[in-house]
Structures are given as C-alpha cells and as structure tokens.
Amino acid sequence: MTGPTAQRQSTMLVTGCAVLGLLGSLVGLAVVGAVEEEQEQDAAPAGFATTLDAKQVPPEFGPWIERAGQQCEEVSAPLVAAQIQAESNWDPTAVSPARAQGLSQFIPGTWATWGVDAAGKNGEARPDGVADPFTPGDAIMTQARYDCWLAGKVKKMNVGGDPTRLMLAAYNAGPGAVQEYGGVPPYPETQTYVTRIITSMADFTGTEQAEGEAEGGGEFGDRVVANAKKWLGTPYSWGGGGPEGPGRGFAQGANTVGFDCSSLVQYAVYHASDGETLLPRVSQVQVTVGEEVSPSEIQPGDVIGFNLNGSFDHIGIYIGNRQFLHAPKTGDVVKISNLDEPYYAGRPQKVRRFG
C-alpha cells in the first residue's frame, strides 16, 4: 500500500563499485577469484528502462501507463506497471485492510491531497469532474504524480542510496520514514516492496532499441543488448545475480537483490546464446575468452572490460553511440554510461565478442 499508509525502513547501502570475483560458472563452484576493486567515481545519471511491453499489462491500462511514464524522468512506464502489480495485482476495485483503494492503493487522506481527475469512470480518456481512486486512469496518473513528487523530495534529503529505491520506499512507508532512517527504512514490508518492484520492472520492459543504437551489431549482439537492457534500473548487488537473473549478494550486497557488473554480462550473453555460452563469473577472466576485438571496431553487443585499479576489474556491454550498459557499484543501479566520460576514457580497455 502507498507510503501514505506506513512509515519505516533503513537501507544499508555501501558506496563503491566492488564487483564479486568468483571464477567459473555459477552453480556449485568454489570461490577462487579475487574481489574486484571499487570504482571511485560519482554516480552517472541512471538510465532507466522506459519502453513498456504492452503485452504484459491489461490492454485497457496500457495507454494510461505509457502516459504516466512520461511525467518525469525518474518514473518510467515499466516502473509504474510493476508498482501497480505490487499494489493491487491489477484489481481496480481493490481495498486493503488499511482502507487503501484502487489500482494504486491510496488511502483516502493521501488521495484527498493528490487525486487527479484524468479519466471517466467508463474508460473515457478525458476528465469527468471527479477524481476517483477506483477509476483506473485517475489512479494511474495520480500514482505518477505522487511518485514524481516523492522522487524530488528524496533527492533533497541527501541520504545515501539509489533514488528510485528511496522513492519507492517513500511511497510505501512515507517520506518521513526515509528521512528518519537515512535511506530505505528497515521494515520488512517496505524492503520486500522495493525489491519486488525493482526486480519485476524487467517483466514489463520492452526490448525495442533506440534508432541507431544497435547498428552493425549483428543478430547475436542485438540479443545481448536486449537481454541486458531489460534490467535497467535494477540495483547493484555485490556478488548477486547470475545467468538465472538478479540474486541476493553477500557482504555489502547481502541485503540487495540485483546484479554486479560481471553477473550482468554473464546473464546477457547466456540468454543471447539460448543457454549455450556461460561466461566465467569474474570480469578479469571474461575479458580473456571469446573473440578479441580492437576497441576501434567495437559493435553493439560486444563486452568491454576496464582496467580501473590494476586489473580488468569492471565490465559492461556496448550498446552503440559510444554508450555502454553496466552495473557500476554498491548503491547504484544498472545504467547506461558513455565511453567518453573521463573516468572511463583514460583507462585501458579490452573488447570481446561472442556468438
């Protein structure tokens, strides 16, 4: 239910891009790699998934979700869809024991402040003079409005952690709880809520690529990019994730379900190959397998490793237009960065191609 109903949670987000060093395949292998070093850089703007897979949502709600995902850059259509699923499981008549109402589960007091009259009760795509939490268009647009406000509010708090996770925590537990605990509050309900939404965003994300983004990448490279892009916005988890998807890490990743840099690459290549190519778990070893490619000949879907701290301790996937997709560090999310950023441009790089 919406933040309007609860108030709790604290996150333990450790800064720095420490990526797990496990050697070999994921299942049943001993830990023999070394821990990869941390990136000491300011977080670049997150590249969140924005393309909705309309087939995954009830058709009558799709246009409203698309519209809601255009209200602010922090709130994407896949996030709105994942949030609705978590809140009401797509039941516009839902009422919780705490009196939270409708698709987006607003309690009456919060709705009185934020309710938007966007649609008619019978599905008309125009206001009917009444802001009603049980009218899907009204609920969805109010959800986006409130999410955007919360995103701005948590940014001003200057607490550590990913802004999307903080925004969702504020929706569930209230912004006061995020402020009080300096992050996602330690309430099991809220922590489960945040993780569930971040993880399930991929289920609602389309794999269409921007024009020119995968030009020249080839069919396999395009599939690598598509399999990685559907996890945009997923939390970084030290030691988490693998070919099966996001997973709970350990040490500073113990409380986070997500990917680190090498597990994201492992996942994307594994699924692009229909399970035929399982890369080693460590970035230092991933850059030694596959076909060696000159950085000047890089194509979308190629894997690019960076020597940041004396070894090739970070890795990502090139997506075109000098951009690459990666899981940077604890407290950050899977995002898109640019090869021309000074932090990356001056570092030794290795490029490998698979498929």
N, C-alpha and C positions, 0 to 999 in steps of 0.2 A: 504494500500500500504506500501511498505517497508520503514523502517526508513530512507532510502535514500531519502524519499520524504518530510518528515515532520520534526518538531523539537519542541517538547513541552511535558509537563506533570510533576506533582509532586505528590508524594504519601504521605498520612498521615498514616504511619504505626506505631502503638503503640506497644511497646515491652511488654512482659509479657504474661503469659498464663492465661488470665481471661476468664473463661467459664461462660456463662449465667446460672443463676439459675432460671428457670421457672418451676413451679410444674404442673404436669398433662399433658394432651395431648395438641397438638399444637394449635388446632383451637378454637378460641373464649374463651380461659381461661384467668383468671386474673393473673397478675404477683404476685406470692406469695412467690417465692423462694428467697433465698439469693444469691448474686453474689459470684461465686466460686473464690477462691484465685488464684493469679498468680504463675506460676512456675518460679522460679528464676534460670534458667539454661541456659547454652549456647545451641544454637540450634544444634541438632544432624544432620548428613548428611541426606538430604531428600531422601526418597525412591520413585522415580518417576515411574509411570506406564511405562512399556517397551514393553508389549505384544500388538501387533496390532491385532484388529479384522478385518481381511482381507475382511470380507463380507460387511463392511461399507465403503469401498473405491472402486473406479473403478478398475477392475482387472488388467488393463494394468499399473496402477500406483503402485500397491501394492508392487512388488519386489523392486522398487526404494525407496519407503517409508521405507521399512524394512532396506534397506542398509543405508539410510540416518540416521536412528535411532541408528546406530552403530558407528557414527563418534566421538561422545564424550558423556560422562556420563550425561551432562546437557540436551541433546537433545534426546528425545525418539521418537519412531515411532508414537505413538498417538499424541504427540505434533506437529510433522511435518504435520500429516494429518489434525489436527484441524486448523493449520495455513494456509494450502492450501485452506481449505474450506472458511476461513475468507477472504483470499486474493482474490481468483478468482472464488470460488464456482466450482472448478474442470474444469474450461474452459482454456485449454492450449493456446487458441488464444486471451485471454482477453487483452485489452488495456484500461487503465484508462484515465480520462481527464488529469492527470498529466504525461501521457506517460509511466506509469508503465506497464510492459509487462509480459505476460505468466502466468503460474500456480502460480508462487511465487511473481509476480508483482514487478520486479526490474526495476528501471528507468535506462536508458542507461548508465549514468555516473557510477552508482554503479556496474552495470553488467560488464562494461569495466575493473573494478578492480577485481571483484570476480568471474566472469563467469567461469564455469567448463565445459570442454568437456568430458562428461561421456557417451553419447549415440548417436545413429544415428537418423536422422530425421524420419525414418520409424519404429522406435521402436527397432532398433538393440541395444543389450546390450553391445555395445563397442563404443569407440570414433570414430568420423568420421572426425576429424580435425577442427571442428567448434564448438565453444561454443555459443549456441543459446538459448535465453530465452524462445523461443516458442517450444523448444524440451523438452518434459516432464522430461526425465532423467537428462538432463543438468540443468534444473530449480530446480529440487528437490535436487540434490546433491549440487548445489550452495547455495540453501537455508540452508541446513545443515551446509555447510562450514561457511557461514556468521553467522548463529546462534551460532555456537561453538566459533567463534572469538568474537562475542558480549558477550557471557557468560563469557569468560576470561576477557574481557575489563571491564565489570561492576563489576566483583569481585574486580578488582584493584582500583575501585573508592572509596571503603569503605563508601558507602552510605547505609542507612538502608533499610531493606525490603527483600522479597524473591527474590533470584537471577533469578528464572525463569520469574517472573513478570517483573523484571528490563530488562532482555534480550529481552522479547517481546516488551516492551516499546521502547527499543533502536532500534529494528527492524522497528517499526512503525514511531517513532518520531526522531530517530537518537541518537547515544550515547551522543552527546553534550547536548541534552536536559535533559537526565537523570543526567548527571554531573551537569548541571546548577541548576536543581531543587532539587538535592539530593534525587532522587527517581523517581517513575513513574510521569512524568510531568502532570500538571493539565489540559491538553487538553481533551475535551470530546471524540474526536475521538480516542485518544490513550487509554484512560481509558476504553472505551467501547471495543476496540480491545483486550486489555489484558484480561479483564473479560470474553469476549466471548470465547477466545481460551482456557483459563484455565478451564472454565466450560464445554466446548464441548469436551475436551480431553476424558472424560468418554465415549462419544459415539463411540469412536474409539479404546477403550481399551478392549482387550480380557480378559476373566475371567479364563483362564487356570492358574493353580497354579504350583509353582515350585515343583519338585520332593521332597516328604517327608514333604512338608510344611503343608499339612492338614491331615497327617497320624493320624488315630484314631479319627478324629473329628466328624465323622458321617455325614450323608447327610445334616441335618439341619445346623450343624456347618460349613460345607463346603460352604453352601449357604450364611451364614452370612459373612464369609471371602470374598467370591467372590463379594458380594454386597458392601463391604467396599473397597476392593482393586481397584475397578474401579474408585475411587475418589482420588487415589494417585496423589499428586501434586496440589490438589485443595486448594485455600487459606483458612487460618483460619479466621473466621469471628465471633467476639464476639456477641452472640445472633442470629447468622444466621443459616439457614438450618433447616431441619426437615424431616419428612417421605416423603415429596414430592421432596426432593433433596436440593441442595445448595440454599441459600437465603441470602438476604441482612440483616445484623445485625443492631445493633444500638450502640450508644456511640462510642467506638473505632472501632466498626465493621460497622458503618453506611455507609461507602463508599466501603465496600467489600462484594462480593457475595461469600459465601462459607459455611463452617460448623464450629461449635465449637465441643468440644470433645463429649458432650452428645448428640448433634443432629446427629452426625455421627453414633453413636451407635444406636440411635433411628431409623435412616434410615435403617441401615443394618439388624437389627432384624425384622423390619416391613416388608421389602421386602423379606427376607428369609422365612417369615411365610405367604407370599401371602396376607398380609394385616390383618392377624388375631391377631397379637401381636403388640400393640402400647405401648411402654415403657413410663414411666413418663419422663418429659423433663430434670430433674436435675440428675446429677451423684450421689448425696447423696441419692436420692431415688431409682435410678436404681439399686444400689447395695443392696437394700432390697427386691427386687422382683425376681421371678424366682427360680431356684433350687440352693441352696448353695453348693459350691464345694470347696474342700480343694485345696489350691494353688499347692500342690504336685500332684494333679490329674487333673490339667488343661489340656484341649484339645482345638484344633483349633475351633474357633467359640465361645468360652466362652468369657464372658465380664469380664474385670478385672479393679477394681477400686483402686485408690491410695489415701491414706491419706497424702497429701503433706503439708497442712497448718492447721492442726487441725480438718479437716473433709475430707470425701472422695470426694475431690474437683476435681479429674481428673479421666478419664475413657478411656479405649481403648478396642480393640478386639485382643485376642490372635490368632496368625496365625501359630504357630508351631516353632520349633527350637529356643525356648527362645525369640522369637520375637513377638512384638505386634504392631498393626496399630492404629494410633490415630491422632487427630488434637491438636497439642500442645499449641500454643499461638499466639497472635497477631503478625503479621509479618512473621509467619511461614506457612507451608503447611501441608496437610495430608501426613504422612510419616510413616516409619517403624523404630522402636527403639528396643533396646534389654533390657530384664528384668534384665540382669546382669550389666547394666550401674549403677555406684554407686548412681546416683541420685534417681533411682527407687528401686534398690535392698534393700536399707535400710529402705524403707517406708512400713508402714502397708498396706496390700492388702486384698481385698475381691474379690472372684470369683463367678460369677453367670452363670448358664446355662439355655438356653431357647430352646423350641422346643421339 
